[in-house]
Amino acid sequence: MSTPCEPLQGNTDFYRLRIRIGVYLQWASAWLGLLLGADSAQAILDANSAFVFAVAIATIITTKRDAPLIEVYIMLQILIGFHDTILSTFGIRIWFMDPGRLNELWRQARNLWLEN
């Protein structure tokens, strides 16, 4: 018979369910904000940058205090998640969020195709 894993004896303030739900809601609300109003992108990115900075500082402090590696891993996943869900690569994702932009791109591609 196998022995169960021992519970993590770390600081659950980093990864408790309520904290993770808050982080996921932050991601979802920022994504919806960008989707519904690309004009607010700068304010959303500023707010999320402050949150990412705070999480990065907490991760550095936790690492210096010899925290279990799983805590550091979870914090790094949160940091990466913000960049993967909110930030735009070269502004491309935010540019495409405007419904008229896709039609504009299609029109330009069609004009290029017909010219050749």
C-alpha positions as CSV (number, residue, x, y, z in Angstrom):
1,M,0.0,0.0,0.0
2,S,1.4,3.4,-1.0
3,T,1.8,6.2,1.5
4,P,0.0,9.4,0.7
5,C,1.9,12.5,-0.1
6,E,2.6,14.8,2.8
7,P,0.9,18.2,2.6
8,L,3.0,21.1,1.6
9,Q,4.3,23.0,4.6
10,G,4.8,26.3,2.8
11,N,3.1,29.7,2.7
12,T,-0.4,29.0,1.3
13,D,-0.9,32.7,0.9
14,F,0.6,32.3,-2.6
15,Y,-1.5,29.5,-4.0
16,R,-4.6,29.0,-1.9
17,L,-7.8,28.5,-3.9
18,R,-9.0,32.1,-3.1
19,I,-5.7,33.5,-4.4
20,R,-5.8,31.5,-7.6
21,I,-9.5,32.4,-8.2
22,G,-8.5,36.1,-7.8
23,V,-5.6,35.7,-10.3
24,Y,-7.8,33.9,-12.8
25,L,-10.5,36.5,-12.5
26,Q,-7.9,39.2,-13.0
27,W,-6.8,37.5,-16.2
28,A,-10.3,37.0,-17.4
29,S,-11.4,40.6,-16.7
30,A,-8.3,42.0,-18.3
31,W,-8.8,39.8,-21.4
32,L,-12.5,40.9,-21.6
33,G,-11.6,44.5,-21.1
34,L,-9.1,44.3,-24.0
35,L,-11.7,42.4,-26.1
36,L,-14.5,44.9,-25.5
37,G,-12.5,48.1,-25.6
38,A,-9.0,48.0,-27.1
39,D,-8.7,51.7,-26.3
40,S,-8.3,50.8,-22.6
41,A,-5.3,48.5,-23.3
42,Q,-2.8,50.9,-21.8
43,A,-4.6,51.2,-18.5
44,I,-5.2,47.4,-18.3
45,L,-1.5,46.7,-19.1
46,D,-0.4,49.2,-16.5
47,A,-2.5,47.6,-13.8
48,N,-1.4,44.1,-14.7
49,S,2.3,45.3,-14.8
50,A,1.9,46.5,-11.2
51,F,0.4,43.1,-10.2
52,V,3.2,41.2,-12.0
53,F,5.8,43.3,-10.3
54,A,4.3,42.6,-6.9
55,V,4.2,38.8,-7.7
56,A,7.8,38.9,-8.9
57,I,9.0,40.6,-5.7
58,A,7.1,38.1,-3.6
59,T,8.7,35.3,-5.6
60,I,12.2,36.7,-5.1
61,I,11.6,37.1,-1.3
62,T,10.1,33.6,-1.1
63,T,13.1,32.2,-2.9
64,K,15.5,33.9,-0.6
65,R,13.8,32.4,2.4
66,D,14.4,28.8,1.2
67,A,10.8,28.1,0.3
68,P,9.9,24.7,-1.3
69,L,10.5,24.7,-5.0
70,I,6.9,24.0,-5.7
71,E,6.0,27.4,-4.3
72,V,8.4,29.1,-6.5
73,Y,7.1,27.1,-9.5
74,I,3.5,28.1,-8.8
75,M,4.5,31.7,-8.5
76,L,6.4,31.5,-11.8
77,Q,3.4,30.0,-13.5
78,I,1.3,32.9,-12.3
79,L,3.9,35.3,-13.7
80,I,4.0,33.5,-17.1
81,G,0.3,33.3,-17.2
82,F,-0.1,37.1,-17.0
83,H,2.2,37.5,-20.0
84,D,0.6,34.7,-22.0
85,T,-3.0,35.9,-21.4
86,I,-2.8,39.7,-21.4
87,L,0.2,41.0,-23.2
88,S,0.2,41.4,-26.9
89,T,3.1,40.4,-29.2
90,F,4.1,43.5,-31.1
91,G,0.5,44.8,-30.6
92,I,-0.9,42.2,-33.1
93,R,-3.5,40.7,-30.8
94,I,-4.8,44.1,-29.6
95,W,-4.8,45.3,-33.3
96,F,-7.0,42.4,-34.3
97,M,-9.5,42.9,-31.4
98,D,-11.2,45.7,-33.3
99,P,-13.8,44.0,-35.4
100,G,-13.2,46.4,-38.4
101,R,-9.5,45.5,-38.5
102,L,-10.0,42.0,-39.8
103,N,-12.2,43.4,-42.6
104,E,-9.6,46.0,-43.4
105,L,-6.9,43.3,-43.5
106,W,-9.1,41.1,-45.8
107,R,-9.7,44.1,-48.1
108,Q,-6.0,44.9,-48.4
109,A,-5.1,41.3,-49.1
110,R,-7.8,41.1,-51.7
111,N,-6.6,44.3,-53.4
112,L,-3.0,42.9,-53.4
113,W,-4.2,39.7,-54.9
114,L,-6.2,41.4,-57.6
115,E,-3.4,43.8,-58.6
116,N,-1.1,40.9,-59.4
